[in-house]
Amino acid sequence: MAGTAEAVDLAAAMITAPVAAADALVIAPTLITVLFGAVLLLFRKRAVLQFPIGIFALALLVVACAGILARVLTAGPIAMAMGSWLPPFGINFTADVLGASFAFFASLVALTVGVFATRDIDGLGRRYGFFPFLLLMMTGICNAFLTGDIFNLYVWFEVMLIASFGLMVLGNGKAQLDGAVRYALLNLLAAGFFLIATGYLYGALGTLNMADIALRLREPTGDLPMKTIAMLYILGFGMKAAAFPLAFWLPASYHTPSPAAGAIFAGLLTKVGAYALMRTMIMLMPAEHQVYADMLSWLAIGTILLGSFGAMAESDLRRMLGYIVISGIGIIFAGIALGSQGGLSGAILYAIHSMLVMTALYFAAGIAAHLGGSQELRHLGGLYGASPLLAGLMLALVFSAAALPPFSGFWAKVVVVQAALADQRWLLAGVVLSASAFTALAAGRAFAHAFWRGGPLGTPDGAEKAVPGELSPFDQRVLYGPIIALAGLTLVIGLYPAPFLRLAEAGAAGLLDPTPYFNAVFGGAP
């Protein structure tokens, strides 16, 4: 005889109420990038359709990320559980001010890269999937900023990594393949440390939900190996962010792909590693952060000095920019090491500044290499005569990268230095300040050689312009447009920093006091 079915109360394990439409916006970046990436693959042989569809998708992504940021700023953190399973049972997306801000500025950068690529990527690059790879990479980047599950943070790292491999080797040049090998080995090793740490963490706590992890680690952990787990995360995320001493892979690889691909690598990929370190060490493991704060401070100092001295010694324009990226990561690490409201606010604002400025600098370096026929400084010269507009933009971006007023990097560095002085970390404050001088010297030398000098090394000044490359008026408008937009934005931040400082301060406050984050995930009753 058949038994009588009993009603099961799912209220304790599943969400039974409908999700607010505005909260569902948190998964829009995934839907947009995956859907349009698949459409572009279907039209892979229709190269003429790649750019309009890709640009439209990236514009939609900017709108979606702007909507998420606006929702978070007005209503606080938002969360959405996949399959309606309540945390910590299921996977969830959670957007707070920090994650939403990074996702929005990353989408802006991706849109400028897409526009630049319309003239930078040739027919072969279109046919072999530049835009599908770009959208897939943005799937990983945006979701890394918006996920609320630490294992899925690893998954989105891998998605981002796979797509970046494709962009790195697109073109199949010898230098690209060589750079891709170095890039792949170090990043796969970093991903391995990340996975091992996450496995240990799950074994110790029995949960992968970030909010649940953070709540559990605010109680005594007994003899759990949390310091070992924290060290593995520092190692994995530090390698991914190109921190000292394992930063050599970045200048050895970022100069090899197309300028468009190199620009998005320099602007975004290292920032994902820095974001992950902020999230894990400040929000999830505050006690372990206190243990390793001094070590993080020394890592920041080593990273700044490595990047600064490497930039001054480099003779290849794009490799020099790679070292400037490393120096900027050191400044972000300095803010993380301090772990205070001021230190984290400065680190967040500097990360946003670096996204914009390093992307634009790689664009400008790509155009300079095209006009001059080389990336080597000794082979460049006369570019001011070839393009006064490019020279002006490059000079403005050099000032911004050196954190000189009136550009965005100045305020971020001021906030970090103030926090270091307040914490009596005199050496850290001095090294952060010295980075401006080192960057200005390195970038100023490159500008003088490539733009002010009359021609390549050995050419009498003013005797020869030696500019073999040419750009049509249409190419100039398309290629210079993204640089002007990013340079303009860094100037706006520098002249009117108050709203951006407030944004960074709100992001830092959410890490230091994640109660609103917990309430969003657990419905107000963690």
C-alpha positions in Angstrom: 0.0 0.0 0.0 1.4 3.3 -1.0 2.5 5.6 1.8 1.0 9.1 2.2 3.3 11.9 1.0 4.1 14.4 3.7 4.5 18.1 3.1 8.1 19.3 3.4 8.8 22.7 4.9 11.5 24.2 2.8 11.5 27.6 4.6 14.7 26.7 6.5 16.7 25.7 3.4 15.2 27.6 0.5 14.0 31.0 -0.4 10.2 30.8 -1.0 9.5 34.5 -1.5 10.1 36.1 -5.0 13.4 38.0 -5.5 13.2 41.7 -6.0 13.8 42.5 -9.7 16.4 45.1 -8.8 18.3 42.6 -6.7 18.3 40.1 -9.7 20.4 42.7 -11.6 23.5 41.2 -9.8 23.5 38.4 -12.4 23.1 40.6 -15.4 26.9 40.8 -16.1 27.0 37.0 -16.4 24.0 36.8 -18.7 25.2 39.7 -21.0 28.8 38.5 -21.4 28.0 34.8 -21.8 25.0 35.3 -24.2 26.7 37.8 -26.4 30.0 35.8 -26.3 28.1 32.8 -27.6 26.4 34.9 -30.3 29.8 36.2 -31.5 31.1 32.6 -31.7 28.1 31.7 -33.9 29.1 34.6 -36.2 32.8 33.8 -36.0 33.2 33.8 -39.8 31.3 37.1 -40.2 34.2 39.3 -39.1 32.2 42.5 -40.0 29.6 41.7 -37.3 32.1 41.1 -34.5 32.7 44.8 -33.6 29.2 46.2 -33.6 27.8 43.2 -31.6 30.8 43.3 -29.2 30.6 47.0 -28.6 26.8 46.8 -28.0 27.4 44.0 -25.5 30.1 45.9 -23.6 27.9 49.0 -23.5 25.1 46.9 -22.0 27.6 45.6 -19.5 28.4 49.2 -18.4 24.7 49.9 -18.0 24.2 46.8 -15.9 27.2 47.4 -13.6 26.1 51.0 -13.2 22.7 49.8 -12.2 24.2 47.4 -9.6 26.4 50.2 -8.2 23.4 52.6 -8.0 21.3 49.9 -6.2 24.0 49.2 -3.7 24.6 52.8 -2.9 20.9 53.5 -2.3 19.8 50.2 -0.7 23.0 48.6 0.7 24.5 45.3 -0.3 22.3 42.9 -2.4 22.5 39.2 -2.6 20.9 36.5 -4.8 21.0 32.8 -4.1 21.3 30.4 -7.0 18.6 27.7 -7.2 16.8 29.5 -4.2 19.1 27.6 -1.7 19.6 29.7 1.4 23.2 30.5 2.3 25.4 28.8 3.3 23.9 25.8 1.5 23.9 27.2 -2.0 25.9 29.5 -4.2 25.2 33.2 -4.0 26.1 36.4 -5.7 26.6 39.4 -3.3 27.4 42.9 -4.3 28.6 45.5 -1.9 30.1 49.0 -2.6 33.6 47.6 -3.1 32.6 44.8 -5.6 30.1 46.9 -7.4 32.5 49.8 -7.8 35.3 47.6 -9.2 32.8 45.9 -11.6 31.6 49.3 -12.9 35.0 50.7 -13.6 36.2 47.4 -15.0 33.2 47.5 -17.5 34.1 51.1 -18.5 37.7 50.0 -19.2 36.4 47.0 -21.2 34.2 49.3 -23.3 37.2 51.6 -24.2 39.2 48.5 -25.0 36.5 47.3 -27.4 36.3 50.7 -29.1 40.1 50.8 -29.5 40.1 47.2 -30.8 37.9 48.2 -33.8 41.1 49.7 -35.4 43.8 47.8 -33.5 42.6 44.2 -34.2 43.0 43.0 -37.8 40.7 40.5 -39.7 42.6 37.5 -38.4 42.1 38.6 -34.8 38.4 39.1 -35.4 38.1 35.7 -37.0 39.9 33.9 -34.2 37.8 35.4 -31.5 39.1 38.6 -30.0 35.6 39.8 -28.8 34.4 36.4 -27.6 37.6 36.1 -25.5 37.1 39.6 -24.2 33.6 39.0 -23.2 34.5 35.7 -21.5 37.3 37.5 -19.6 34.8 40.1 -18.5 32.5 37.3 -17.3 35.3 36.1 -15.0 36.4 39.6 -13.9 32.9 41.0 -13.1 31.8 37.8 -11.3 35.0 37.7 -9.3 34.0 41.1 -7.9 30.4 40.1 -7.3 30.5 36.5 -6.1 29.7 35.7 -2.5 31.3 32.2 -2.5 35.0 31.8 -2.2 35.2 28.6 -4.3 33.3 30.4 -7.1 35.8 33.2 -6.8 38.4 30.5 -7.8 36.1 29.4 -10.6 35.8 33.0 -12.0 39.6 33.3 -11.7 39.9 30.3 -13.9 37.4 31.6 -16.4 39.3 34.9 -16.6 42.6 33.0 -16.9 41.4 30.8 -19.8 40.1 33.8 -21.7 43.3 35.8 -21.1 45.3 32.9 -22.5 43.3 33.2 -25.7 43.9 37.0 -25.9 47.6 36.5 -25.1 48.3 34.2 -28.0 46.0 35.8 -30.5 48.2 36.5 -33.5 50.4 33.5 -33.0 53.7 35.4 -32.9 56.8 34.0 -31.4 57.0 36.7 -28.7 53.4 36.1 -27.8 53.8 32.4 -27.4 56.9 33.0 -25.2 55.1 35.5 -23.1 52.1 33.3 -22.8 54.1 30.4 -21.4 55.6 32.6 -18.6 52.2 34.1 -18.0 50.4 30.7 -17.9 53.0 29.0 -15.6 52.9 31.6 -12.9 49.2 32.2 -13.0 48.4 28.5 -12.9 50.8 28.1 -9.9 48.9 31.0 -8.2 45.6 29.4 -8.9 47.0 26.2 -7.4 47.8 27.9 -4.1 44.3 29.5 -4.2 42.7 26.1 -4.6 44.7 24.4 -1.9 43.9 27.2 0.5 40.2 27.0 -0.3 40.3 23.2 0.2 41.9 23.6 3.6 39.4 26.3 4.5 36.5 24.2 3.6 37.9 21.3 5.6 38.4 23.5 8.6 35.1 25.3 8.6 32.7 23.2 6.4 31.5 26.2 4.4 32.4 28.2 1.3 30.0 31.1 1.7 32.1 34.3 2.4 29.6 35.7 4.8 29.4 32.5 6.7 33.2 32.1 6.8 33.6 35.7 8.1 31.1 35.1 10.9 32.7 31.8 11.9 36.2 33.4 12.0 35.0 36.1 14.3 34.7 33.5 17.0 37.7 31.6 18.5 39.1 29.0 16.0 41.0 26.9 18.5 43.7 24.9 16.8 42.5 25.4 13.2 45.4 26.2 10.8 44.0 29.6 9.9 47.5 31.2 9.7 48.6 28.6 7.2 45.5 29.1 5.1 45.9 32.9 5.2 49.6 32.6 4.1 48.5 30.4 1.1 46.0 33.1 0.1 48.6 35.8 0.4 50.9 33.7 -1.8 48.3 32.9 -4.4 46.8 36.4 -4.6 50.2 38.1 -4.4 51.4 36.1 -7.4 48.3 36.9 -9.3 48.6 40.6 -8.5 52.3 40.6 -9.5 53.7 41.4 -6.0 57.3 41.1 -4.9 59.2 38.8 -5.3 57.2 36.9 -7.9 56.4 39.8 -10.2 58.8 39.0 -13.0 56.2 37.3 -15.2 54.3 40.6 -15.8 56.8 42.7 -17.7 57.9 39.5 -19.5 54.5 38.9 -20.9 52.2 42.0 -21.0 54.2 43.6 -23.8 53.7 40.7 -26.2 50.0 40.7 -27.1 48.2 43.4 -29.2 47.9 46.9 -27.6 44.2 46.3 -27.0 44.8 43.0 -25.1 47.8 44.4 -23.3 45.8 47.4 -22.1 43.0 45.3 -20.5 45.6 43.0 -18.9 47.4 46.0 -17.4 44.2 47.7 -16.3 42.3 44.9 -14.8 43.9 41.5 -14.2 46.3 42.4 -11.4 43.5 44.4 -9.7 41.4 41.2 -9.4 44.2 39.6 -7.3 44.5 42.8 -5.2 40.7 42.8 -4.7 40.7 39.1 -3.6 43.4 39.8 -1.1 41.4 42.7 0.3 38.3 40.6 0.6 39.9 37.6 2.2 42.4 39.3 4.6 40.2 42.2 5.7 36.7 40.9 5.7 37.1 37.2 6.1 40.3 36.9 8.2 40.9 40.1 10.2 42.8 38.3 13.0 45.2 36.7 10.5 45.6 40.1 8.8 46.9 41.5 12.1 49.4 38.6 12.2 50.7 39.3 8.7 50.4 43.1 8.6 54.1 43.7 8.9 54.9 41.1 6.3 52.4 42.7 3.9 54.0 46.0 4.6 57.4 44.6 3.5 55.8 43.0 0.5 54.4 46.4 -0.5 57.8 48.1 -0.1 59.6 45.4 -2.1 56.9 45.6 -4.9 57.1 49.4 -5.1 60.9 49.4 -5.3 61.0 46.5 -7.8 58.5 48.3 -10.1 60.2 51.7 -9.7 63.8 50.5 -10.4 62.7 48.1 -13.1 60.9 51.0 -14.9 64.0 53.2 -14.7 66.2 50.5 -16.1 63.9 49.4 -19.0 64.5 50.4 -22.6 61.3 48.8 -24.1 58.3 51.2 -23.8 55.6 48.6 -23.0 57.9 46.6 -20.7 58.5 49.8 -18.8 54.8 50.3 -18.4 54.6 46.8 -17.0 57.0 47.8 -14.2 54.8 50.9 -13.5 51.9 48.5 -13.1 53.9 46.5 -10.5 54.8 49.7 -8.6 51.1 50.6 -8.4 50.3 47.2 -7.0 52.8 47.9 -4.2 50.8 51.1 -3.3 47.6 49.0 -3.2 49.3 46.4 -1.0 50.5 49.2 1.3 46.9 50.2 2.0 46.0 46.6 2.6 48.9 46.2 5.0 47.7 49.2 7.0 44.2 47.7 7.1 42.7 51.0 8.5 39.8 53.0 7.1 42.3 55.5 5.5 44.7 52.8 4.2 41.9 50.8 2.6 40.2 53.9 1.1 43.5 54.9 -0.5 44.1 51.4 -1.8 40.6 51.2 -3.4 40.9 54.7 -5.0 44.4 53.9 -6.3 43.1 50.6 -7.8 40.4 52.5 -9.6 42.9 55.1 -10.8 45.3 52.4 -12.0 42.5 50.7 -14.0 42.0 53.9 -16.0 45.5 55.2 -16.3 47.4 52.0 -17.1 44.8 51.0 -19.8 45.2 54.4 -21.4 49.0 54.3 -21.2 49.0 50.9 -23.0 46.8 52.4 -25.7 49.1 55.3 -26.1 52.2 53.1 -26.2 50.6 50.9 -28.9 50.0 54.0 -31.1 53.5 55.3 -30.4 55.0 51.9 -31.4 52.9 51.9 -34.6 54.0 55.4 -35.5 57.6 54.8 -34.7 57.8 51.3 -35.9 59.2 49.9 -32.7 58.7 49.6 -28.9 62.4 50.2 -28.2 63.2 53.7 -27.0 66.4 53.9 -28.9 64.4 53.4 -32.2 61.8 56.0 -31.3 61.9 59.7 -31.8 60.1 62.6 -33.4 56.7 61.5 -32.2 55.7 65.0 -31.1 56.0 66.2 -34.6 54.0 63.2 -35.9 51.2 63.6 -33.4 51.1 66.5 -31.0 47.8 65.2 -29.6 49.3 61.9 -28.7 52.2 63.7 -27.1 49.9 65.8 -24.9 47.8 62.8 -23.9 50.9 60.8 -23.1 52.3 63.6 -20.9 49.0 63.9 -19.0 48.9 60.2 -18.4 52.6 60.2 -17.3 51.7 62.8 -14.7 48.7 60.8 -13.5 50.8 57.6 -13.3 53.3 59.4 -11.2 50.4 60.6 -8.9 51.1 64.2 -9.6 48.3 66.8 -9.3 45.8 67.5 -10.7 45.2 63.9 -11.6 43.5 60.9 -9.8 46.6 59.2 -8.5 47.5 62.2 -6.3 44.6 61.9 -3.9 44.8 58.1 -3.6 48.5 58.4 -2.7 47.8 61.2 -0.2 45.2 59.1 1.6 47.6 56.1 1.8 50.5 58.2 3.1 48.3 59.9 5.7 47.2 56.5 6.9 50.8 55.2 7.1 51.9 58.3 9.0 49.0 57.9 11.4 50.1 54.3 12.0 53.7 55.5 12.5 54.9 53.4 9.5 57.5 56.0 8.5 59.4 53.8 6.0 56.2 52.7 4.3 55.1 56.3 3.9 58.5 57.3 2.6 58.6 54.5 0.0 55.0 55.3 -1.2 56.0 58.9 -1.6 59.3 58.0 -3.4 57.3 56.0 -6.0 56.0 59.2 -7.5 59.6 60.5 -8.1 60.8 57.2 -9.5 57.8 56.8 -11.9 58.1 60.4 -13.0 61.8 59.9 -13.8 61.2 56.6 -15.7 58.2 57.8 -17.7 59.8 61.3 -18.3 62.8 59.6 -19.7 60.7 57.5 -22.1 58.7 60.6 -23.1 61.8 62.6 -23.8 63.3 59.9 -26.0 60.1 59.0 -27.9 58.5 62.4 -28.3 60.9 65.3 -27.8 64.0 63.8 -29.5 64.1 64.6 -33.2 64.6 61.0 -34.3 66.0 57.6 -33.2 69.2 57.2 -31.3 72.1 58.6 -33.5 69.9 60.9 -35.5 70.7 64.7 -35.2 67.9 66.4 -33.3 65.4 67.9 -35.7 67.0 66.4 -38.8 64.7 63.4 -39.2 61.3 62.6 -37.8 61.7 58.8 -38.6 58.0 58.0 -38.3 57.3 55.1 -40.6 53.7 54.4 -39.4 50.7 56.4 -40.5 47.1 56.7 -39.3 44.1 57.8 -41.3 41.9 60.5 -39.9 39.3 57.9 -39.1 41.8 55.7 -37.3 43.0 58.6 -35.3 39.5 59.5 -34.1 38.7 55.9 -33.1 42.1 55.2 -31.5 42.5 58.5 -29.7 38.9 58.5 -28.4 39.3 55.9 -25.7 42.6 57.6 -24.5 40.9 61.0 -24.3 38.0 59.5 -22.4 40.2 57.8 -19.8 42.6 60.7 -19.5 39.6 63.0 -19.0 38.2 60.8 -16.3 41.4 60.7 -14.4 41.5 64.5 -14.6 37.9 64.7 -13.4 38.8 62.5 -10.4 41.8 64.7 -9.7 39.9 68.0 -9.9 36.7 66.8 -8.1 37.8 63.9 -5.9 35.1 64.2 -3.2 32.5 61.7 -4.7 35.2 59.2 -5.6 36.8 59.5 -2.1 33.3 58.8 -0.6 32.9 55.8 -2.8 36.3 54.4 -1.7 35.5 55.2 1.9 32.2 53.3 1.7 34.0 50.3 0.1 36.6 50.3 2.9 33.8 50.6 5.6 32.1 47.6 4.1 35.2 45.5 4.6 35.9 46.7 8.1 32.3 46.4 9.3 30.6 43.8 7.0 27.3 43.7 9.1 25.2 45.0 6.1 26.9 42.4 3.9 25.9 39.7 6.4 22.4 41.0 6.6 22.0 40.9 2.8 23.2 37.3 2.6 21.3 35.9 5.6 18.2 38.1 5.5 19.1 40.2 8.5 19.4 37.2 10.8 22.9 35.6 10.5 
